Amino acid sequence: MRMRKKKNLAPRMEKCESVWVKNPKEYKGGWKHLFGNDNSIHLEIGCGKGAFITGMAKKYPNINFLAVEKVEDVIVMAMEKAVKNELKNVYFIDINAEDLTDIFAEGEIERIYLNFSDPWKKKKQAKRRLTHKNFLDCYKKILKPEGYIWFKTDNKDMFEFSINSFAEENFKLENITFDLHNSDFKDNVMTEYERRFSEIGMPIYRLEAVYLGWEDKRVKPNILDKLPLDKIQSVKLPHGKIPFDKIPVIGKKTEKTADVPALKE
């Protein structure tokens, strides 16, 4: 559901200038100077109305928090919470997640929070999901070595997609739960959405992903690698996967199929 336009948005934003970073690119590589200390920096991407990030800032005063949210009508409510609670260890940035590498240097963030990100349910929208490979590659650049991503969602399909996406991009998964509020995890701070979902009994899915920093250099096998080129009539492969029982074997009579070309005997 699209957020209704807020009245007096501009003056409300200006009243929150003490926690609003208007020029984030100027702090790239030097966010510790904004906070005035060398404490760890945690980042929430898509902070919504700010219940989670302000709750975390209250709970952990010795951690520096940054919150990204692209919708001004939403981020203004999060900033107002921080101002009301006089929080000194949290700042807000109104940018798109695609621009993170423009404002953060390599290894500048120790932990990323992804809470109830838009699942973009249609298959063709997969690249918009914040756990898609494109975003994970971005997170790898700004996370410290062995930095964590904490991920929560109420959407089962999104959770399954994310598990596979993390695994394919060399993240180690830990503390996976399919029902957070009935698990042993004790350090949970709820978002506005989460509180609403839990009140009607919906399960919350959660995991922690740590990037180990290693590259998968294994060479994927190619069925043509071991075939003499003079035995191949054509090298036009089908779009789909080739069933093992359809692969012709040299020296053995095989029937021509629509899947692969026959080989000369």
C-alpha atoms as one frame of an Amber mdcrd trajectory, in Angstrom:
protein
   0.000   0.000   0.000   1.410   3.397  -1.013   2.143   5.782   1.867  -0.160
   8.800   1.954   1.615  12.116   1.448   2.418  13.808   4.737   1.286  17.350
   5.411   4.067  19.879   5.992   6.675  17.290   5.006   9.465  19.758   4.252
   9.321  21.644   7.589   8.983  18.353   9.470  12.106  17.044   7.754  14.000
  20.226   8.632  13.042  19.919  12.293  14.859  16.578  12.260  18.100  17.950
  10.811  20.030  16.861  13.922  19.604  13.211  12.842  19.222  13.695   9.070
  22.300  13.282   6.860  21.613  15.426   3.801  25.032  14.962   2.178  25.974
  11.299   2.807  28.604  11.116   0.030  30.779  13.523   2.019  31.096  10.954
   4.806  32.250   8.017   2.665  35.103   6.360   4.541  34.666   8.716   7.491
  31.343   7.998   9.145  33.114   7.667  12.501  33.716  11.428  12.367  29.976
  12.050  12.229  29.484  10.003  15.393  32.636  11.290  17.029  33.874   7.845
  18.074  35.251   4.549  16.748  32.285   2.379  17.768  30.936  -0.260  15.393
  28.512   0.957  12.734  25.310  -0.992  12.051  23.070  -0.219   9.077  19.363
  -0.871   8.540  18.228  -0.830   4.913  14.564   0.128   4.657  13.918   1.409
   8.180  10.232   2.202   7.675   8.751   4.188  10.532  11.804   3.573  12.698
  10.594   1.369  15.552  13.433  -1.113  15.063  16.348   1.259  14.572  15.341
   3.589  17.414  14.721   0.579  19.656  18.183  -0.758  18.864  19.773   2.657
  19.435  18.181   2.846  22.885  19.213  -0.696  23.759  22.799  -0.381  22.545
  24.117   3.154  23.198  27.703   2.069  22.423  26.854   1.084  18.827  26.461
   3.619  16.031  23.358   3.133  13.883  22.532   4.357  10.393  19.146   3.912
   8.720  18.405   4.111   5.004  14.903   4.750   3.678  14.077   6.114   0.213
  10.524   7.349   0.979  10.582  10.729   2.704   6.978  10.379   3.909   8.147
   7.338   5.865  11.617   8.336   7.016  10.310  11.557   8.556   8.350   9.498
  11.111  11.466   7.481  11.968  13.527  10.645  12.427  10.864  12.189  14.635
  11.066   9.135  16.917  14.832   9.569  17.227  14.530  13.292  17.954  11.766
  12.736  20.513  13.914  10.178  22.352  17.019  12.420  22.107  19.077   9.627
  20.578  22.689  10.549  19.821  23.832   7.311  18.179  21.517   7.090  15.157
  21.318   9.000  11.859  19.062   8.701   8.829  19.787   8.790   5.092  17.111
   9.132   2.394  18.662   7.294  -0.575  18.052   4.148  -2.622  19.746   0.911
  -1.572  21.404   0.760  -5.011  23.543   3.757  -4.004  25.149   2.267  -0.877
  28.619   1.928  -2.407  28.510   5.656  -3.216  28.340   6.578   0.461  30.180
   3.754   2.253  33.792   2.674   1.869  34.928  -0.937   1.753  34.541  -2.654
   5.122  32.931   0.360   6.827  29.821  -1.457   8.117  29.893  -4.230  10.696
  26.275  -5.390  10.458  23.336  -4.911   8.085  19.678  -5.331   9.044  17.049
  -6.261   6.447  13.645  -6.223   8.121  10.488  -7.135   6.199  11.849  -5.980
   2.865   9.398  -5.815  -0.043   9.192  -9.414  -1.379   8.443  -8.302  -4.969
   6.351 -11.412  -5.522   6.480 -11.616  -9.321   9.336 -13.655 -10.750  10.314
 -10.875 -13.141  10.728  -8.551 -10.137  13.340 -10.744  -8.410  16.167  -8.281
  -9.081  14.401  -5.733  -6.891  14.539  -7.953  -3.802  17.102  -6.749  -1.278
  18.501 -10.278  -1.019  19.060 -10.653  -4.765  22.610 -11.336  -5.929  23.054
  -7.757  -7.149  22.394  -6.347  -3.681  24.415  -9.050  -1.926  27.416  -8.149
  -4.080  26.965  -4.573  -2.902  26.774  -5.597   0.765  29.986  -7.617   0.423
  31.830  -4.426  -0.487  30.721  -2.355   2.482  30.721  -5.067   5.168  33.763
  -5.697   7.315  35.371  -9.138   6.912  33.019 -11.649   8.529  30.381  -8.949
   8.920  26.799 -10.115   9.409  23.451  -9.554   7.748  20.415 -10.088  10.000
  17.314 -10.793   7.959  13.643 -11.043   9.000  10.478 -11.510   6.956   6.915
 -12.766   7.228   6.951 -14.007   3.616   7.857 -17.703   3.265   8.655 -17.487
  -0.445  10.914 -14.505   0.169  12.676 -16.424   2.940  13.279 -19.458   0.722
  14.529 -17.221  -2.071  16.865 -15.450   0.341  18.298 -18.657   1.817  19.251
 -19.828  -1.659  20.561 -16.420  -2.657  22.801 -16.146   0.405  24.119 -19.691
  -0.086  24.901 -19.108  -3.766  26.868 -15.970  -2.904  29.131 -17.680  -0.358
  27.412 -16.538   2.826  27.387 -18.877   5.815  23.915 -19.114   7.374  23.405
 -19.242  11.125  20.528 -19.121  13.632  17.850 -19.925  11.078  14.342 -20.016
  12.500  10.938 -20.430  10.854   9.108 -19.100  13.926  11.135 -16.372  15.605
   8.770 -15.568  18.451   8.648 -19.205  19.537  12.407 -19.697  19.237  15.241
 -19.310  21.738  16.425 -16.026  20.256  16.358 -13.382  22.998  17.774 -10.264
  21.333  14.815  -9.365  19.142  13.615  -5.786  18.653  10.363  -5.652  16.703
   9.388  -3.451  13.786   5.900  -1.997  13.393   5.025  -4.664  10.812   6.403
  -7.441  12.972   4.303  -6.463  15.964   1.189  -6.428  13.806   1.977  -9.824
  12.239   2.792 -11.465  15.555  -0.447 -10.265  17.104  -2.443 -12.240  14.526
  -0.267 -15.320  14.934   1.775 -15.121  11.735   5.208 -16.797  11.945   8.296
 -14.647  11.494  11.246 -16.096   9.584  14.756 -15.077  10.544  18.388 -15.851
   9.756  21.891 -14.477  10.136  24.286 -14.530   7.184  28.024 -13.930   7.386
  30.179 -13.395   4.323  33.352 -15.436   4.674  35.176 -13.617   1.915  36.101
 -16.642  -0.186  35.503 -16.992  -3.887  34.092 -20.105  -5.502  36.734 -20.939
  -8.109  35.433 -24.384  -8.952  35.137 -24.968 -12.687  31.711 -26.152 -13.728
  31.921 -29.238 -15.972  30.980 -28.922 -19.620  29.708 -32.037 -21.398  31.557
 -30.975 -24.554  34.961 -30.672 -22.856  35.789 -34.350 -23.351  34.316 -34.713
 -26.845  36.696 -34.549 -29.854  35.711 -31.572 -31.963  35.864 -33.605 -35.195
  33.113 -35.843 -33.846  30.618 -33.045 -33.316  28.308 -32.237 -36.220  27.022
 -29.034 -34.632  27.448 -27.251 -31.326  23.995 -25.712 -30.972  22.877 -26.402
 -27.422  19.266 -26.286 -26.251  18.073 -23.584 -23.885  17.134 -25.996 -21.112
  19.193 -28.568 -19.256  20.156 -31.711 -21.166  18.779 -34.914 -19.610  21.527
 -37.424 -18.928  19.733 -40.117 -20.933  19.704 -37.819 -23.972  23.481 -37.264
 -24.164  24.928 -39.285 -27.087  27.968 -41.433 -26.366  30.779 -41.812 -28.913
  31.112 -45.362 -30.224  27.573 -46.259 -29.284  24.554 -46.047 -31.561  22.042
 -43.465 -30.387  18.828 -42.135 -31.750  18.689 -38.556 -32.909  16.749 -36.374
 -30.519  15.485 -32.828 -30.567  17.595 -32.070 -27.493  21.101 -32.542 -28.834
  22.641 -33.280 -32.250  23.769 -36.806 -32.987  27.458 -37.575 -33.179  29.329
 -39.198 -36.030  30.195 -42.781 -35.329
